[in-house]
Amino acid sequence: DVPVQPKTGYEESVTGGGKNPQEMLAPGESIENDLQRAIKKDPANLANYLKLADHYKREGELEKAIGAFQKALDVSGDPNVREQMEDVQLDMVRKNLLFAKELANKNPDDATAKQNAADLAKELRNQEIEIFSRRTERYPNDMKLKNELAQRFMQANKPAQAIPLLQQASSDVRLEAQVLVNLGMCFLQQKQNPLAVRQFKKAIEKLKP
């Protein structure tokens, strides 16, 4: 048999000696690599997962960010981490929706592109309803969040679910005029025109200087 010659230092550097190229980087050369090393060294340390997720967010690598947040959630079970992950998930759907809309606008005769944009818009709305519903339970005094959730129900043509949320949100004077307009729109959806007019009149009064 022909003896196998050991690799030279140059060959090791080119091939990596079978290592992942990321593993060959020295500390300080890659934020991602440094954080992954820190995680490997101390897998129970939540902070490193969060730093890695934030790094991916800054780089626009949303799928990787979601993966890092998921690992952070597995380690901690912290609902705050879940919310950060959900925000990135929503950002990713919004980004995909933006691309889909641009494609549909560039190709107005493409029924598939138009349908894809409509499907993504529906997916985003459904995810927002699910996520915002959980958060209104966790933050019952956040009236802005209730107004946001109500608007998603309105977009889904579900005024009956939106109305009680809006009635609660109207207690926040900063939101009152907008909430009254939304209430009026809900009553219009329900064909309760006199009630709708009453809300619009109240909103006009609130908007007067």
ABEGO torsion letter per residue (X at the ends): XBBBBBBBAAAAAAAGGGBBAAAABBBGABAAAAAAAAAAABAABAAAAAAAAAAAAAAGBAAAAAAAAAAAAAAAGBAAAAAAAAAAAAAAAAAAAAAAAAAAAABAABAAAAAAAAAAAAAAAAAAAAAAAAAAAABAABAAAAAAAAAAAAAAGBAAAAAAAAAAAAABAAAAAAAAAAAAAAAAAAGBAAAAAAAAAAAAAAABX
